[in-house]
Amino acid sequence: MKSDVGRELGIEHMGWRVITVTSSQELDLARFEVVAKEAAARLKKRLYPQFLGATVERMALRDELGQWMSPRH
């Protein structure tokens, strides 16, 4: 959406980096891993193999993203 692009540009202008997550990425664990790895790379952090996959923390993050991506937000 046009308003989303404007919002992203505004956030990036303030010095933040924006990573867009689609609903298909949020629902598919393998695609979600790609997003997590991209976020880690941008933050210059390392994702250790034992923290990849369907961990409790990863599922909690995915659930939280799902709530933010719902139509009421």
PyMOL Python script that loads the backbone (N, CA, C, O; Angstrom):
from pymol import cmd

cmd.read_pdbstr("""\
ATOM      1  N   MET A   1       0.834  -1.186   0.000  1.00  0.00           N
ATOM      2  CA  MET A   1       0.000   0.000   0.000  1.00  0.00           C
ATOM      3  C   MET A   1       0.882   1.253   0.000  1.00  0.00           C
ATOM      4  O   MET A   1       2.003   1.249   0.509  1.00  0.00           O
ATOM      5  N   LYS A   2       0.355   2.289  -0.569  1.00  0.00           N
ATOM      6  CA  LYS A   2       1.073   3.544  -0.654  1.00  0.00           C
ATOM      7  C   LYS A   2       1.391   4.102   0.734  1.00  0.00           C
ATOM      8  O   LYS A   2       2.482   4.626   0.959  1.00  0.00           O
ATOM      9  N   SER A   3       0.440   3.991   1.661  1.00  0.00           N
ATOM     10  CA  SER A   3       0.679   4.508   3.014  1.00  0.00           C
ATOM     11  C   SER A   3       1.766   3.710   3.729  1.00  0.00           C
ATOM     12  O   SER A   3       2.525   4.269   4.521  1.00  0.00           O
ATOM     13  N   ASP A   4       1.847   2.394   3.452  1.00  0.00           N
ATOM     14  CA  ASP A   4       2.887   1.563   4.060  1.00  0.00           C
ATOM     15  C   ASP A   4       4.268   1.981   3.570  1.00  0.00           C
ATOM     16  O   ASP A   4       5.218   2.030   4.352  1.00  0.00           O
ATOM     17  N   VAL A   5       4.380   2.278   2.293  1.00  0.00           N
ATOM     18  CA  VAL A   5       5.660   2.704   1.726  1.00  0.00           C
ATOM     19  C   VAL A   5       6.086   4.023   2.362  1.00  0.00           C
ATOM     20  O   VAL A   5       7.252   4.190   2.720  1.00  0.00           O
ATOM     21  N   GLY A   6       5.163   4.949   2.502  1.00  0.00           N
ATOM     22  CA  GLY A   6       5.467   6.232   3.136  1.00  0.00           C
ATOM     23  C   GLY A   6       5.891   6.063   4.581  1.00  0.00           C
ATOM     24  O   GLY A   6       6.805   6.736   5.056  1.00  0.00           O
ATOM     25  N   ARG A   7       5.225   5.167   5.271  1.00  0.00           N
ATOM     26  CA  ARG A   7       5.553   4.887   6.672  1.00  0.00           C
ATOM     27  C   ARG A   7       6.965   4.280   6.762  1.00  0.00           C
ATOM     28  O   ARG A   7       7.756   4.669   7.621  1.00  0.00           O
ATOM     29  N   GLU A   8       7.272   3.330   5.873  1.00  0.00           N
ATOM     30  CA  GLU A   8       8.607   2.713   5.857  1.00  0.00           C
ATOM     31  C   GLU A   8       9.683   3.759   5.591  1.00  0.00           C
ATOM     32  O   GLU A   8      10.717   3.777   6.259  1.00  0.00           O
ATOM     33  N   LEU A   9       9.442   4.622   4.622  1.00  0.00           N
ATOM     34  CA  LEU A   9      10.424   5.662   4.302  1.00  0.00           C
ATOM     35  C   LEU A   9      10.646   6.587   5.489  1.00  0.00           C
ATOM     36  O   LEU A   9      11.777   6.978   5.775  1.00  0.00           O
ATOM     37  N   GLY A  10       9.568   6.937   6.177  1.00  0.00           N
ATOM     38  CA  GLY A  10       9.676   7.798   7.359  1.00  0.00           C
ATOM     39  C   GLY A  10      10.476   7.133   8.461  1.00  0.00           C
ATOM     40  O   GLY A  10      11.315   7.771   9.097  1.00  0.00           O
ATOM     41  N   ILE A  11      10.221   5.857   8.688  1.00  0.00           N
ATOM     42  CA  ILE A  11      10.942   5.114   9.722  1.00  0.00           C
ATOM     43  C   ILE A  11      12.421   5.019   9.361  1.00  0.00           C
ATOM     44  O   ILE A  11      13.284   5.217  10.216  1.00  0.00           O
ATOM     45  N   GLU A  12      12.713   4.719   8.100  1.00  0.00           N
ATOM     46  CA  GLU A  12      14.108   4.619   7.671  1.00  0.00           C
ATOM     47  C   GLU A  12      14.803   5.978   7.738  1.00  0.00           C
ATOM     48  O   GLU A  12      15.998   6.047   8.029  1.00  0.00           O
ATOM     49  N   HIS A  13      14.077   7.046   7.477  1.00  0.00           N
ATOM     50  CA  HIS A  13      14.647   8.390   7.569  1.00  0.00           C
ATOM     51  C   HIS A  13      15.074   8.698   9.010  1.00  0.00           C
ATOM     52  O   HIS A  13      16.014   9.462   9.226  1.00  0.00           O
ATOM     53  N   MET A  14      14.391   8.110   9.987  1.00  0.00           N
ATOM     54  CA  MET A  14      14.731   8.302  11.397  1.00  0.00           C
ATOM     55  C   MET A  14      15.914   7.422  11.819  1.00  0.00           C
ATOM     56  O   MET A  14      16.329   7.454  12.978  1.00  0.00           O
ATOM     57  N   GLY A  15      16.454   6.638  10.881  1.00  0.00           N
ATOM     58  CA  GLY A  15      17.627   5.836  11.177  1.00  0.00           C
ATOM     59  C   GLY A  15      17.353   4.370  11.472  1.00  0.00           C
ATOM     60  O   GLY A  15      18.280   3.624  11.787  1.00  0.00           O
ATOM     61  N   TRP A  16      16.112   3.948  11.377  1.00  0.00           N
ATOM     62  CA  TRP A  16      15.757   2.553  11.611  1.00  0.00           C
ATOM     63  C   TRP A  16      15.814   1.787  10.301  1.00  0.00           C
ATOM     64  O   TRP A  16      15.659   2.378   9.232  1.00  0.00           O
ATOM     65  N   ARG A  17      16.032   0.495  10.366  1.00  0.00           N
ATOM     66  CA  ARG A  17      15.986  -0.378   9.190  1.00  0.00           C
ATOM     67  C   ARG A  17      14.665  -1.132   9.229  1.00  0.00           C
ATOM     68  O   ARG A  17      14.236  -1.582  10.291  1.00  0.00           O
ATOM     69  N   VAL A  18      14.034  -1.268   8.099  1.00  0.00           N
ATOM     70  CA  VAL A  18      12.738  -1.940   8.007  1.00  0.00           C
ATOM     71  C   VAL A  18      12.910  -3.258   7.262  1.00  0.00           C
ATOM     72  O   VAL A  18      13.500  -3.298   6.182  1.00  0.00           O
ATOM     73  N   ILE A  19      12.394  -4.328   7.841  1.00  0.00           N
ATOM     74  CA  ILE A  19      12.340  -5.620   7.169  1.00  0.00           C
ATOM     75  C   ILE A  19      10.868  -5.974   7.032  1.00  0.00           C
ATOM     76  O   ILE A  19      10.163  -6.135   8.028  1.00  0.00           O
ATOM     77  N   THR A  20      10.415  -6.091   5.809  1.00  0.00           N
ATOM     78  CA  THR A  20       9.024  -6.418   5.553  1.00  0.00           C
ATOM     79  C   THR A  20       8.828  -7.925   5.626  1.00  0.00           C
ATOM     80  O   THR A  20       9.590  -8.688   5.031  1.00  0.00           O
ATOM     81  N   VAL A  21       7.804  -8.349   6.358  1.00  0.00           N
ATOM     82  CA  VAL A  21       7.482  -9.773   6.493  1.00  0.00           C
ATOM     83  C   VAL A  21       6.080  -9.980   5.945  1.00  0.00           C
ATOM     84  O   VAL A  21       5.121  -9.352   6.394  1.00  0.00           O
ATOM     85  N   THR A  22       5.977 -10.872   4.965  1.00  0.00           N
ATOM     86  CA  THR A  22       4.660 -11.182   4.401  1.00  0.00           C
ATOM     87  C   THR A  22       3.994 -12.279   5.224  1.00  0.00           C
ATOM     88  O   THR A  22       4.655 -12.977   5.993  1.00  0.00           O
ATOM     89  N   SER A  23       2.692 -12.424   5.058  1.00  0.00           N
ATOM     90  CA  SER A  23       1.980 -13.464   5.810  1.00  0.00           C
ATOM     91  C   SER A  23       2.477 -14.854   5.417  1.00  0.00           C
ATOM     92  O   SER A  23       2.531 -15.746   6.263  1.00  0.00           O
ATOM     93  N   SER A  24       2.837 -15.053   4.157  1.00  0.00           N
ATOM     94  CA  SER A  24       3.344 -16.369   3.750  1.00  0.00           C
ATOM     95  C   SER A  24       4.706 -16.654   4.396  1.00  0.00           C
ATOM     96  O   SER A  24       5.009 -17.807   4.702  1.00  0.00           O
ATOM     97  N   GLN A  25       5.519 -15.631   4.605  1.00  0.00           N
ATOM     98  CA  GLN A  25       6.792 -15.814   5.300  1.00  0.00           C
ATOM     99  C   GLN A  25       6.555 -16.113   6.774  1.00  0.00           C
ATOM    100  O   GLN A  25       7.268 -16.920   7.370  1.00  0.00           O
ATOM    101  N   GLU A  26       5.582 -15.483   7.348  1.00  0.00           N
ATOM    102  CA  GLU A  26       5.285 -15.658   8.763  1.00  0.00           C
ATOM    103  C   GLU A  26       4.739 -17.049   9.035  1.00  0.00           C
ATOM    104  O   GLU A  26       5.008 -17.616  10.093  1.00  0.00           O
ATOM    105  N   LEU A  27       3.984 -17.605   8.110  1.00  0.00           N
ATOM    106  CA  LEU A  27       3.345 -18.898   8.311  1.00  0.00           C
ATOM    107  C   LEU A  27       4.230 -20.088   7.966  1.00  0.00           C
ATOM    108  O   LEU A  27       4.000 -21.185   8.473  1.00  0.00           O
ATOM    109  N   ASP A  28       5.225 -19.900   7.125  1.00  0.00           N
ATOM    110  CA  ASP A  28       6.095 -20.987   6.674  1.00  0.00           C
ATOM    111  C   ASP A  28       7.433 -20.902   7.417  1.00  0.00           C
ATOM    112  O   ASP A  28       8.181 -19.941   7.239  1.00  0.00           O
ATOM    113  N   LEU A  29       7.732 -21.900   8.242  1.00  0.00           N
ATOM    114  CA  LEU A  29       8.916 -21.856   9.092  1.00  0.00           C
ATOM    115  C   LEU A  29      10.204 -21.666   8.290  1.00  0.00           C
ATOM    116  O   LEU A  29      11.070 -20.894   8.702  1.00  0.00           O
ATOM    117  N   ALA A  30      10.347 -22.343   7.170  1.00  0.00           N
ATOM    118  CA  ALA A  30      11.564 -22.212   6.361  1.00  0.00           C
ATOM    119  C   ALA A  30      11.721 -20.785   5.827  1.00  0.00           C
ATOM    120  O   ALA A  30      12.820 -20.231   5.842  1.00  0.00           O
ATOM    121  N   ARG A  31      10.626 -20.197   5.361  1.00  0.00           N
ATOM    122  CA  ARG A  31      10.685 -18.812   4.856  1.00  0.00           C
ATOM    123  C   ARG A  31      10.905 -17.828   5.999  1.00  0.00           C
ATOM    124  O   ARG A  31      11.557 -16.799   5.824  1.00  0.00           O
ATOM    125  N   PHE A  32      10.354 -18.152   7.178  1.00  0.00           N
ATOM    126  CA  PHE A  32      10.546 -17.306   8.354  1.00  0.00           C
ATOM    127  C   PHE A  32      12.015 -17.309   8.776  1.00  0.00           C
ATOM    128  O   PHE A  32      12.537 -16.296   9.241  1.00  0.00           O
ATOM    129  N   GLU A  33      12.682 -18.468   8.610  1.00  0.00           N
ATOM    130  CA  GLU A  33      14.111 -18.571   8.919  1.00  0.00           C
ATOM    131  C   GLU A  33      14.915 -17.595   8.050  1.00  0.00           C
ATOM    132  O   GLU A  33      15.865 -16.976   8.528  1.00  0.00           O
ATOM    133  N   VAL A  34      14.540 -17.464   6.796  1.00  0.00           N
ATOM    134  CA  VAL A  34      15.233 -16.536   5.893  1.00  0.00           C
ATOM    135  C   VAL A  34      15.121 -15.109   6.427  1.00  0.00           C
ATOM    136  O   VAL A  34      16.098 -14.361   6.420  1.00  0.00           O
ATOM    137  N   VAL A  35      13.935 -14.738   6.887  1.00  0.00           N
ATOM    138  CA  VAL A  35      13.722 -13.395   7.440  1.00  0.00           C
ATOM    139  C   VAL A  35      14.556 -13.218   8.710  1.00  0.00           C
ATOM    140  O   VAL A  35      15.186 -12.177   8.900  1.00  0.00           O
ATOM    141  N   ALA A  36      14.562 -14.229   9.578  1.00  0.00           N
ATOM    142  CA  ALA A  36      15.345 -14.158  10.823  1.00  0.00           C
ATOM    143  C   ALA A  36      16.830 -13.992  10.519  1.00  0.00           C
ATOM    144  O   ALA A  36      17.516 -13.207  11.173  1.00  0.00           O
ATOM    145  N   LYS A  37      17.321 -14.721   9.541  1.00  0.00           N
ATOM    146  CA  LYS A  37      18.736 -14.621   9.163  1.00  0.00           C
ATOM    147  C   LYS A  37      19.054 -13.241   8.593  1.00  0.00           C
ATOM    148  O   LYS A  37      20.124 -12.693   8.855  1.00  0.00           O
ATOM    149  N   GLU A  38      18.135 -12.682   7.819  1.00  0.00           N
ATOM    150  CA  GLU A  38      18.335 -11.335   7.278  1.00  0.00           C
ATOM    151  C   GLU A  38      18.379 -10.305   8.409  1.00  0.00           C
ATOM    152  O   GLU A  38      19.220  -9.405   8.402  1.00  0.00           O
ATOM    153  N   ALA A  39      17.475 -10.439   9.376  1.00  0.00           N
ATOM    154  CA  ALA A  39      17.469  -9.517  10.520  1.00  0.00           C
ATOM    155  C   ALA A  39      18.774  -9.637  11.301  1.00  0.00           C
ATOM    156  O   ALA A  39      19.360  -8.626  11.687  1.00  0.00           O
ATOM    157  N   ALA A  40      19.226 -10.850  11.532  1.00  0.00           N
ATOM    158  CA  ALA A  40      20.484 -11.058  12.257  1.00  0.00           C
ATOM    159  C   ALA A  40      21.658 -10.444  11.505  1.00  0.00           C
ATOM    160  O   ALA A  40      22.525  -9.813  12.110  1.00  0.00           O
ATOM    161  N   ALA A  41      21.686 -10.628  10.194  1.00  0.00           N
ATOM    162  CA  ALA A  41      22.769 -10.067   9.387  1.00  0.00           C
ATOM    163  C   ALA A  41      22.777  -8.544   9.467  1.00  0.00           C
ATOM    164  O   ALA A  41      23.836  -7.929   9.591  1.00  0.00           O
ATOM    165  N   ARG A  42      21.600  -7.944   9.396  1.00  0.00           N
ATOM    166  CA  ARG A  42      21.529  -6.478   9.470  1.00  0.00           C
ATOM    167  C   ARG A  42      21.971  -5.964  10.835  1.00  0.00           C
ATOM    168  O   ARG A  42      22.536  -4.877  10.949  1.00  0.00           O
ATOM    169  N   LEU A  43      21.704  -6.764  11.874  1.00  0.00           N
ATOM    170  CA  LEU A  43      22.103  -6.382  13.228  1.00  0.00           C
ATOM    171  C   LEU A  43      23.530  -6.810  13.557  1.00  0.00           C
ATOM    172  O   LEU A  43      24.029  -6.569  14.656  1.00  0.00           O
ATOM    173  N   LYS A  44      24.181  -7.455  12.574  1.00  0.00           N
ATOM    174  CA  LYS A  44      25.528  -7.994  12.761  1.00  0.00           C
ATOM    175  C   LYS A  44      25.577  -8.951  13.948  1.00  0.00           C
ATOM    176  O   LYS A  44      26.497  -8.913  14.765  1.00  0.00           O
ATOM    177  N   LYS A  45      24.562  -9.810  14.021  1.00  0.00           N
ATOM    178  CA  LYS A  45      24.460 -10.839  15.056  1.00  0.00           C
ATOM    179  C   LYS A  45      24.527 -12.202  14.395  1.00  0.00           C
ATOM    180  O   LYS A  45      24.225 -12.345  13.210  1.00  0.00           O
ATOM    181  N   ARG A  46      24.922 -13.193  15.160  1.00  0.00           N
ATOM    182  CA  ARG A  46      25.010 -14.548  14.643  1.00  0.00           C
ATOM    183  C   ARG A  46      23.853 -15.377  15.173  1.00  0.00           C
ATOM    184  O   ARG A  46      23.539 -15.327  16.362  1.00  0.00           O
ATOM    185  N   LEU A  47      23.222 -16.137  14.291  1.00  0.00           N
ATOM    186  CA  LEU A  47      22.188 -17.082  14.709  1.00  0.00           C
ATOM    187  C   LEU A  47      22.847 -18.444  14.862  1.00  0.00           C
ATOM    188  O   LEU A  47      23.345 -19.007  13.887  1.00  0.00           O
ATOM    189  N   TYR A  48      22.855 -18.966  16.053  1.00  0.00           N
ATOM    190  CA  TYR A  48      23.457 -20.264  16.311  1.00  0.00           C
ATOM    191  C   TYR A  48      22.498 -21.372  15.907  1.00  0.00           C
ATOM    192  O   TYR A  48      21.291 -21.250  16.117  1.00  0.00           O
ATOM    193  N   PRO A  49      23.019 -22.461  15.327  1.00  0.00           N
ATOM    194  CA  PRO A  49      22.167 -23.556  14.830  1.00  0.00           C
ATOM    195  C   PRO A  49      21.167 -24.086  15.857  1.00  0.00           C
ATOM    196  O   PRO A  49      20.048 -24.449  15.496  1.00  0.00           O
ATOM    197  N   GLN A  50      21.556 -24.133  17.129  1.00  0.00           N
ATOM    198  CA  GLN A  50      20.638 -24.670  18.135  1.00  0.00           C
ATOM    199  C   GLN A  50      19.430 -23.763  18.374  1.00  0.00           C
ATOM    200  O   GLN A  50      18.460 -24.184  19.003  1.00  0.00           O
ATOM    201  N   PHE A  51      19.479 -22.533  17.883  1.00  0.00           N
ATOM    202  CA  PHE A  51      18.356 -21.619  18.052  1.00  0.00           C
ATOM    203  C   PHE A  51      17.503 -21.495  16.789  1.00  0.00           C
ATOM    204  O   PHE A  51      16.522 -20.752  16.770  1.00  0.00           O
ATOM    205  N   LEU A  52      17.874 -22.216  15.744  1.00  0.00           N
ATOM    206  CA  LEU A  52      17.092 -22.205  14.513  1.00  0.00           C
ATOM    207  C   LEU A  52      16.038 -23.310  14.581  1.00  0.00           C
ATOM    208  O   LEU A  52      16.156 -24.242  15.377  1.00  0.00           O
ATOM    209  N   GLY A  53      15.034 -23.200  13.762  1.00  0.00           N
ATOM    210  CA  GLY A  53      13.975 -24.214  13.746  1.00  0.00           C
ATOM    211  C   GLY A  53      12.817 -23.822  14.641  1.00  0.00           C
ATOM    212  O   GLY A  53      12.637 -22.652  14.978  1.00  0.00           O
ATOM    213  N   ALA A  54      12.046 -24.809  15.014  1.00  0.00           N
ATOM    214  CA  ALA A  54      10.807 -24.562  15.752  1.00  0.00           C
ATOM    215  C   ALA A  54      11.059 -24.498  17.259  1.00  0.00           C
ATOM    216  O   ALA A  54      10.507 -25.299  18.014  1.00  0.00           O
ATOM    217  N   THR A  55      11.889 -23.549  17.699  1.00  0.00           N
ATOM    218  CA  THR A  55      12.132 -23.381  19.129  1.00  0.00           C
ATOM    219  C   THR A  55      10.947 -22.654  19.759  1.00  0.00           C
ATOM    220  O   THR A  55      10.150 -22.029  19.058  1.00  0.00           O
ATOM    221  N   VAL A  56      10.836 -22.736  21.059  1.00  0.00           N
ATOM    222  CA  VAL A  56       9.758 -22.059  21.782  1.00  0.00           C
ATOM    223  C   VAL A  56       9.821 -20.554  21.521  1.00  0.00           C
ATOM    224  O   VAL A  56       8.799 -19.915  21.273  1.00  0.00           O
ATOM    225  N   GLU A  57      11.018 -20.003  21.580  1.00  0.00           N
ATOM    226  CA  GLU A  57      11.182 -18.559  21.372  1.00  0.00           C
ATOM    227  C   GLU A  57      10.792 -18.148  19.953  1.00  0.00           C
ATOM    228  O   GLU A  57      10.140 -17.123  19.753  1.00  0.00           O
ATOM    229  N   ARG A  58      11.195 -18.950  18.976  1.00  0.00           N
ATOM    230  CA  ARG A  58      10.882 -18.641  17.578  1.00  0.00           C
ATOM    231  C   ARG A  58       9.380 -18.700  17.340  1.00  0.00           C
ATOM    232  O   ARG A  58       8.827 -17.857  16.634  1.00  0.00           O
ATOM    233  N   MET A  59       8.723 -19.686  17.924  1.00  0.00           N
ATOM    234  CA  MET A  59       7.275 -19.809  17.760  1.00  0.00           C
ATOM    235  C   MET A  59       6.559 -18.638  18.437  1.00  0.00           C
ATOM    236  O   MET A  59       5.551 -18.147  17.928  1.00  0.00           O
ATOM    237  N   ALA A  60       7.078 -18.191  19.582  1.00  0.00           N
ATOM    238  CA  ALA A  60       6.487 -17.039  20.266  1.00  0.00           C
ATOM    239  C   ALA A  60       6.628 -15.777  19.417  1.00  0.00           C
ATOM    240  O   ALA A  60       5.689 -14.989  19.309  1.00  0.00           O
ATOM    241  N   LEU A  61       7.800 -15.588  18.818  1.00  0.00           N
ATOM    242  CA  LEU A  61       8.010 -14.434  17.935  1.00  0.00           C
ATOM    243  C   LEU A  61       7.082 -14.510  16.734  1.00  0.00           C
ATOM    244  O   LEU A  61       6.472 -13.511  16.352  1.00  0.00           O
ATOM    245  N   ARG A  62       6.975 -15.682  16.144  1.00  0.00           N
ATOM    246  CA  ARG A  62       6.097 -15.856  14.988  1.00  0.00           C
ATOM    247  C   ARG A  62       4.647 -15.558  15.362  1.00  0.00           C
ATOM    248  O   ARG A  62       3.930 -14.914  14.596  1.00  0.00           O
ATOM    249  N   ASP A  63       4.210 -16.022  16.533  1.00  0.00           N
ATOM    250  CA  ASP A  63       2.844 -15.744  16.987  1.00  0.00           C
ATOM    251  C   ASP A  63       2.626 -14.248  17.200  1.00  0.00           C
ATOM    252  O   ASP A  63       1.577 -13.710  16.846  1.00  0.00           O
ATOM    253  N   GLU A  64       3.623 -13.582  17.780  1.00  0.00           N
ATOM    254  CA  GLU A  64       3.509 -12.142  18.009  1.00  0.00           C
ATOM    255  C   GLU A  64       3.438 -11.385  16.687  1.00  0.00           C
ATOM    256  O   GLU A  64       2.644 -10.456  16.542  1.00  0.00           O
ATOM    257  N   LEU A  65       4.266 -11.781  15.726  1.00  0.00           N
ATOM    258  CA  LEU A  65       4.190 -11.155  14.399  1.00  0.00           C
ATOM    259  C   LEU A  65       2.820 -11.373  13.775  1.00  0.00           C
ATOM    260  O   LEU A  65       2.268 -10.471  13.145  1.00  0.00           O
ATOM    261  N   GLY A  66       2.275 -12.569  13.951  1.00  0.00           N
ATOM    262  CA  GLY A  66       0.948 -12.871  13.419  1.00  0.00           C
ATOM    263  C   GLY A  66      -0.114 -11.955  14.001  1.00  0.00           C
ATOM    264  O   GLY A  66      -1.039 -11.551  13.296  1.00  0.00           O
ATOM    265  N   GLN A  67       0.008 -11.624  15.276  1.00  0.00           N
ATOM    266  CA  GLN A  67      -0.950 -10.702  15.901  1.00  0.00           C
ATOM    267  C   GLN A  67      -0.813  -9.306  15.313  1.00  0.00           C
ATOM    268  O   GLN A  67      -1.815  -8.630  15.080  1.00  0.00           O
ATOM    269  N   TRP A  68       0.423  -8.867  15.071  1.00  0.00           N
ATOM    270  CA  TRP A  68       0.646  -7.539  14.487  1.00  0.00           C
ATOM    271  C   TRP A  68       0.188  -7.474  13.031  1.00  0.00           C
ATOM    272  O   TRP A  68      -0.175  -6.409  12.531  1.00  0.00           O
ATOM    273  N   MET A  69       0.210  -8.623  12.361  1.00  0.00           N
ATOM    274  CA  MET A  69      -0.160  -8.640  10.948  1.00  0.00           C
ATOM    275  C   MET A  69      -1.664  -8.816  10.748  1.00  0.00           C
ATOM    276  O   MET A  69      -2.151  -8.782   9.618  1.00  0.00           O
ATOM    277  N   SER A  70      -2.393  -9.004  11.838  1.00  0.00           N
ATOM    278  CA  SER A  70      -3.842  -9.192  11.703  1.00  0.00           C
ATOM    279  C   SER A  70      -4.477  -7.867  11.248  1.00  0.00           C
ATOM    280  O   SER A  70      -3.900  -6.801  11.463  1.00  0.00           O
ATOM    281  N   PRO A  71      -5.645  -7.930  10.630  1.00  0.00           N
ATOM    282  CA  PRO A  71      -6.283  -6.729  10.062  1.00  0.00           C
ATOM    283  C   PRO A  71      -6.586  -5.618  11.071  1.00  0.00           C
ATOM    284  O   PRO A  71      -6.732  -4.463  10.670  1.00  0.00           O
ATOM    285  N   ARG A  72      -6.682  -5.924  12.342  1.00  0.00           N
ATOM    286  CA  ARG A  72      -7.033  -4.876  13.319  1.00  0.00           C
ATOM    287  C   ARG A  72      -5.898  -3.923  13.595  1.00  0.00           C
ATOM    288  O   ARG A  72      -6.129  -2.887  14.217  1.00  0.00           O
ATOM    289  N   HIS A  73      -4.650  -4.219  13.157  1.00  0.00           N
ATOM    290  CA  HIS A  73      -3.518  -3.314  13.369  1.00  0.00           C
ATOM    291  C   HIS A  73      -3.288  -2.476  12.163  1.00  0.00           C
ATOM    292  O   HIS A  73      -2.375  -1.650  12.149  1.00  0.00           O
TER     293      HIS A  73
END
""", "prot")
cmd.dss("prot")
cmd.show_as("cartoon", "prot")
cmd.util.cbc("prot")
cmd.orient("prot")
